[in-house]
Amino acid sequence: MRRISRITVAGAATASLALALSACGGTSTSSGSSESKEGKGLAIAYDVGGKGDQSFNDAAFAGLEKAKKEFGYETADVEPTDGETDADKEQRLVSLAKQGYNPIVGVGYAYASAVKGAAEKFPDTTFGIVDDATVEAKNVADLVFSEEQASYLAGVAAAKSTKSDVVGFVGGVDIPLIHKFRAGFEQGVKDTDPKVKVISQFLTQTAEEGGFSSPDKGKSAAEGQIEKKADVVYAAAGLSGQGVIEAAAANKVWAIGVDSDQYQQEALAKYKDSILTSAMKDVAKAVYNLAKSVEDGKPATGIVKGDLKTGEVSLSNSNPKFADDAELQKAIETAKEKIISGEIKVKSS
């Protein structure tokens, strides 16, 4: 049942909770505490790379911050640990549920098993999972996106911006989710200019090997593509994408960011003039909307999908050189309209 009253919780208490959960990997099983469960709302459990990735996880945190400010309740955000199992993830979610947080969001497809297990144990708590549509339960919202659509537009931008007729794609991990980014990008490039060559590469076969959390791997991959004349490189690689952007800046070529508007990220400020645009998916909005649905007493469940039509995937316009290029903007807008109308069917694999 949704709480009725609101109790403002001191910031120190929130910080202490987050620290305690982080220190033990969020696997505490303590329950029966005298601490009130009133006034507790959204909690998120980060994916590989954690908070500070300037991308996927930070976008989820932005949604949490908005919910916290608007609804005035206590929130929690918990870091992953190295080498953790599905059982560790599930226990992290269970711990948050026991403490009274609602909703609870697993940020990333790796939480599928954990969300399913925790949701069964706490049927009155709403759970969300980002980037996975396999969990079917009455109290679970699958927050997914048409990443291939934004990636198609990134491909249009790359094809219109390259001078060498070679562009690159760096995917973090060789999995279906990242295949969507590659497929859309390659199709966007080829539909715009068939003579442009696309060099595509995945950093690792599994997330455990660091494909989403190793800027050095991203940098090395981008440098290899740049050596092969790529002058626009698009990364869908989480924290590893920072290395791609660094390599692009060092070699004075364009990078295309992902998930968040990376031109605006403070940690990437010294590279921003090399960030042409970013293929964004509004994880922040999806996370916030789930919190709002619970707050309104009508929790979202089932597959909740964001695409170009809903505005939850898009290209950023922060870089003036990108925004002020009339020919480029016209090409992107035309492609966007055709995707929304169904005239262009974007491949997802």
VMD Tcl script that draws the C-alpha trace (Angstrom):
set ca {
  {0.00 0.00 0.00}
  {1.31 3.47 -0.84}
  {2.27 5.60 2.13}
  {-0.14 8.38 3.08}
  {2.01 10.69 5.17}
  {5.31 12.35 4.34}
  {8.19 12.63 6.79}
  {11.17 14.73 5.81}
  {14.30 12.73 6.42}
  {17.52 14.47 7.33}
  {20.18 14.54 4.62}
  {22.63 12.90 6.98}
  {20.37 9.88 7.30}
  {20.17 9.52 3.52}
  {23.93 9.79 3.19}
  {24.50 7.26 5.94}
  {22.11 4.80 4.33}
  {23.71 5.13 0.91}
  {27.15 4.69 2.43}
  {26.10 1.63 4.39}
  {24.49 0.00 1.38}
  {27.46 0.84 -0.85}
  {30.00 -0.44 1.64}
  {28.40 -3.85 1.77}
  {27.43 -3.94 -1.87}
  {23.80 -3.38 -0.93}
  {23.46 -6.93 0.34}
  {22.37 -6.22 3.90}
  {19.55 -8.45 5.05}
  {18.69 -6.50 8.19}
  {14.98 -6.06 8.86}
  {12.68 -5.27 11.72}
  {14.45 -1.97 12.36}
  {12.74 0.69 14.45}
  {13.46 3.15 11.63}
  {10.23 4.44 10.08}
  {9.43 3.36 6.54}
  {7.33 6.49 5.98}
  {8.66 9.03 3.51}
  {10.77 6.57 1.53}
  {10.44 6.55 -2.22}
  {12.57 5.80 -5.24}
  {15.70 3.66 -4.97}
  {18.01 2.69 -7.81}
  {20.71 0.01 -8.05}
  {23.41 0.92 -10.55}
  {24.69 -1.15 -13.44}
  {28.36 -1.85 -14.24}
  {30.38 1.36 -14.19}
  {28.31 2.85 -11.40}
  {27.59 6.46 -10.67}
  {29.92 8.85 -12.48}
  {29.90 7.07 -15.83}
  {28.71 10.32 -17.49}
  {26.22 8.16 -19.37}
  {23.66 5.50 -18.53}
  {23.89 5.33 -14.73}
  {24.16 9.07 -14.32}
  {20.99 9.49 -16.36}
  {19.16 7.20 -13.92}
  {20.52 9.27 -11.02}
  {19.18 12.44 -12.66}
  {15.71 10.86 -12.66}
  {16.12 9.97 -8.99}
  {17.17 13.51 -8.13}
  {14.14 14.96 -9.90}
  {11.80 12.62 -8.04}
  {13.48 13.42 -4.72}
  {13.09 17.15 -5.28}
  {9.50 16.96 -6.49}
  {8.12 14.44 -4.01}
  {10.21 15.39 -0.99}
  {10.99 11.86 0.09}
  {14.09 9.89 0.97}
  {15.87 8.13 -1.89}
  {18.73 5.65 -2.18}
  {21.22 4.82 -4.92}
  {23.45 1.78 -4.56}
  {26.68 0.87 -6.32}
  {27.48 -2.54 -7.84}
  {30.41 -4.61 -6.64}
  {33.07 -6.43 -8.64}
  {32.29 -10.04 -9.48}
  {28.82 -9.98 -7.97}
  {26.28 -12.71 -8.72}
  {22.58 -12.54 -9.56}
  {21.94 -13.55 -5.95}
  {23.96 -10.53 -4.75}
  {21.90 -8.24 -6.98}
  {18.64 -9.76 -5.75}
  {19.67 -9.38 -2.12}
  {20.47 -5.71 -2.80}
  {16.95 -5.15 -4.13}
  {15.41 -7.17 -1.30}
  {17.29 -5.05 1.25}
  {15.91 -1.87 -0.30}
  {12.37 -3.30 -0.32}
  {12.63 -4.32 3.34}
  {13.60 -0.76 4.19}
  {10.41 0.50 2.55}
  {11.64 1.99 -0.71}
  {9.08 2.07 -3.51}
  {9.65 1.94 -6.45}
  {12.98 0.17 -6.80}
  {14.79 0.22 -10.16}
  {17.55 -2.09 -11.38}
  {19.57 -0.04 -13.86}
  {20.48 -2.42 -16.67}
  {19.56 -5.74 -18.23}
  {21.86 -7.60 -15.80}
  {19.21 -7.10 -13.11}
  {16.59 -9.23 -14.87}
  {16.91 -12.28 -12.63}
  {17.27 -10.13 -9.51}
  {14.20 -8.02 -10.27}
  {12.12 -11.11 -10.97}
  {13.14 -12.71 -7.68}
  {12.70 -9.59 -5.56}
  {9.34 -8.77 -7.15}
  {8.02 -12.21 -6.20}
  {9.07 -11.67 -2.58}
  {7.57 -8.15 -2.38}
  {4.36 -8.12 -4.47}
  {3.22 -4.79 -2.97}
  {6.40 -3.01 -4.08}
  {6.81 -1.73 -7.64}
  {10.05 -2.67 -9.37}
  {11.51 -1.35 -12.60}
  {14.26 -2.62 -14.83}
  {16.00 -0.56 -17.49}
  {16.84 -2.12 -20.85}
  {15.15 -5.47 -20.38}
  {11.72 -6.64 -21.50}
  {11.80 -10.23 -20.24}
  {10.47 -9.81 -16.70}
  {6.72 -10.39 -16.65}
  {5.08 -9.63 -13.31}
  {2.17 -7.53 -12.10}
  {4.49 -5.29 -10.09}
  {7.33 -4.85 -12.61}
  {7.79 -2.17 -15.27}
  {10.19 -3.02 -18.12}
  {11.69 0.34 -19.12}
  {12.98 -0.08 -22.66}
  {13.89 2.18 -25.58}
  {14.19 2.20 -29.36}
  {17.92 2.89 -29.24}
  {18.22 1.91 -32.88}
  {16.15 4.96 -33.88}
  {18.42 7.50 -32.19}
  {21.41 5.55 -33.52}
  {20.02 5.83 -37.06}
  {20.01 9.62 -36.66}
  {23.57 9.41 -35.32}
  {24.43 7.53 -38.51}
  {22.91 10.31 -40.60}
  {24.99 12.84 -38.68}
  {28.16 10.78 -39.12}
  {27.65 10.29 -42.85}
  {27.01 13.99 -43.38}
  {30.02 15.01 -41.24}
  {32.77 12.65 -42.41}
  {35.40 13.95 -44.79}
  {37.31 10.67 -45.10}
  {34.21 8.57 -45.90}
  {35.13 6.29 -42.97}
  {33.29 6.28 -39.63}
  {33.51 4.01 -36.61}
  {31.24 2.31 -34.08}
  {32.52 1.07 -30.71}
  {30.15 -1.17 -28.77}
  {30.88 -2.02 -25.15}
  {29.75 -5.65 -25.09}
  {28.71 -8.02 -27.89}
  {25.06 -8.44 -26.79}
  {21.65 -7.89 -28.44}
  {21.13 -4.53 -26.70}
  {24.31 -3.07 -28.21}
  {23.53 -4.71 -31.56}
  {20.54 -2.32 -31.70}
  {22.88 0.68 -31.50}
  {25.18 -0.72 -34.19}
  {22.35 -1.77 -36.53}
  {20.66 1.63 -36.40}
  {23.93 3.51 -36.84}
  {25.09 1.43 -39.79}
  {21.69 1.74 -41.49}
  {21.62 5.50 -40.96}
  {25.09 5.86 -42.47}
  {24.35 3.68 -45.50}
  {20.95 5.21 -46.22}
  {22.54 8.67 -46.16}
  {25.68 7.93 -48.17}
  {26.35 4.36 -49.40}
  {30.00 5.08 -50.13}
  {30.81 5.74 -46.46}
  {32.52 2.78 -44.79}
  {31.58 1.79 -41.23}
  {34.17 0.08 -39.01}
  {32.40 -1.66 -36.12}
  {33.97 -3.23 -33.06}
  {32.86 -4.65 -29.70}
  {35.21 -4.29 -26.75}
  {34.35 -7.55 -24.96}
  {32.07 -10.55 -25.17}
  {30.77 -10.14 -21.62}
  {30.23 -7.24 -19.24}
  {32.41 -8.98 -16.66}
  {35.40 -8.41 -18.97}
  {34.97 -4.66 -18.61}
  {33.33 -3.67 -21.88}
  {31.17 -1.08 -20.16}
  {33.65 0.05 -17.53}
  {37.08 0.41 -19.16}
  {37.91 3.79 -20.73}
  {41.33 2.40 -21.70}
  {39.68 -0.27 -23.85}
  {37.47 2.35 -25.49}
  {40.42 4.62 -26.16}
  {42.46 1.82 -27.73}
  {39.57 0.74 -29.98}
  {38.91 4.30 -31.15}
  {42.59 4.89 -31.85}
  {42.62 1.77 -34.03}
  {39.63 3.00 -36.01}
  {41.11 6.47 -36.38}
  {44.30 4.91 -37.74}
  {42.05 3.36 -40.41}
  {40.89 6.90 -41.35}
  {37.67 7.04 -39.30}
  {36.97 10.72 -38.59}
  {33.65 10.22 -36.75}
  {33.43 7.59 -34.00}
  {30.20 6.63 -32.22}
  {30.45 4.82 -28.88}
  {27.73 2.80 -27.15}
  {29.91 1.57 -24.32}
  {28.97 3.16 -21.01}
  {32.01 4.35 -19.04}
  {34.29 2.95 -21.76}
  {32.91 5.60 -24.09}
  {34.90 8.23 -22.23}
  {38.05 6.70 -23.71}
  {36.55 6.91 -27.20}
  {35.80 10.60 -26.70}
  {39.31 11.21 -25.35}
  {40.86 9.53 -28.40}
  {38.68 11.54 -30.77}
  {39.68 14.79 -29.10}
  {43.39 13.90 -29.17}
  {43.19 13.13 -32.88}
  {40.95 16.07 -33.77}
  {38.08 13.97 -35.13}
  {34.42 13.83 -34.12}
  {32.98 11.65 -31.38}
  {29.28 10.90 -30.97}
  {28.22 10.30 -27.39}
  {25.48 8.07 -26.05}
  {22.60 7.89 -23.53}
  {23.18 11.32 -21.94}
  {24.09 14.63 -23.59}
  {27.81 14.12 -23.20}
  {28.63 17.60 -24.52}
  {27.14 18.88 -21.27}
  {28.91 16.46 -18.93}
  {31.26 18.28 -16.56}
  {33.75 15.41 -16.49}
  {34.05 15.57 -20.28}
  {34.21 19.37 -20.54}
  {37.76 19.46 -21.88}
  {36.71 17.22 -24.77}
  {33.34 18.78 -25.55}
  {34.45 20.59 -28.71}
  {35.04 17.15 -30.22}
  {31.58 15.80 -29.29}
  {29.43 16.35 -32.37}
  {26.19 15.14 -30.75}
  {24.91 12.34 -28.53}
  {22.33 9.65 -29.28}
  {20.26 10.02 -26.16}
  {17.73 7.84 -24.44}
  {15.93 9.50 -21.60}
  {16.58 7.04 -18.80}
  {16.07 9.95 -16.39}
  {12.54 10.51 -17.66}
  {11.70 6.81 -17.59}
  {12.93 6.44 -14.00}
  {11.14 9.62 -12.89}
  {7.91 8.62 -14.64}
  {7.89 5.28 -12.84}
  {8.32 7.07 -9.51}
  {5.52 9.46 -10.41}
  {3.19 6.61 -11.36}
  {3.70 5.09 -7.92}
  {3.27 8.46 -6.26}
  {0.00 8.95 -8.14}
  {-1.27 5.56 -6.96}
  {-1.25 4.08 -10.46}
  {2.05 2.15 -10.72}
  {3.23 1.52 -14.28}
  {3.75 -2.13 -15.15}
  {4.55 -4.21 -18.22}
  {6.63 -2.95 -21.12}
  {7.05 0.83 -21.10}
  {8.82 1.85 -24.30}
  {10.37 5.16 -25.28}
  {11.08 6.09 -28.91}
  {11.41 9.04 -31.26}
  {7.65 9.57 -31.27}
  {7.45 9.84 -27.47}
  {10.60 11.95 -27.42}
  {12.48 9.57 -25.15}
  {15.19 8.91 -27.73}
  {16.76 11.78 -29.65}
  {19.95 13.51 -30.74}
  {21.38 16.32 -28.63}
  {21.82 19.79 -30.11}
  {24.20 21.27 -27.53}
  {27.24 21.66 -29.80}
  {26.67 24.89 -31.78}
  {28.64 23.54 -34.75}
  {26.12 20.72 -34.96}
  {23.01 22.76 -34.15}
  {23.87 25.55 -36.59}
  {24.57 23.28 -39.58}
  {21.34 23.82 -41.51}
  {21.96 21.12 -44.10}
  {22.78 18.54 -41.44}
  {19.78 19.48 -39.32}
  {17.47 19.21 -42.32}
  {18.77 15.72 -43.13}
  {18.26 14.60 -39.52}
  {14.78 16.08 -39.27}
  {13.73 14.44 -42.54}
  {14.99 11.06 -41.32}
  {13.25 11.54 -37.98}
  {9.92 12.29 -39.65}
  {10.23 9.24 -41.88}
  {11.01 6.97 -38.92}
  {8.05 8.28 -36.93}
  {5.71 7.89 -39.91}
  {6.94 4.35 -40.56}
  {8.39 5.16 -43.98}
  {11.80 4.17 -42.65}
  {11.90 0.89 -40.74}
  {15.01 0.87 -38.57}
  {16.67 -2.48 -38.03}
  {17.43 -3.60 -34.48}
  {19.93 -6.32 -35.38}
}
mol new
graphics top color blue
foreach p $ca { graphics top sphere $p radius 0.5 }
foreach p [lrange $ca 0 end-1] q [lrange $ca 1 end] { graphics top cylinder $p $q radius 0.2 }
display resetview
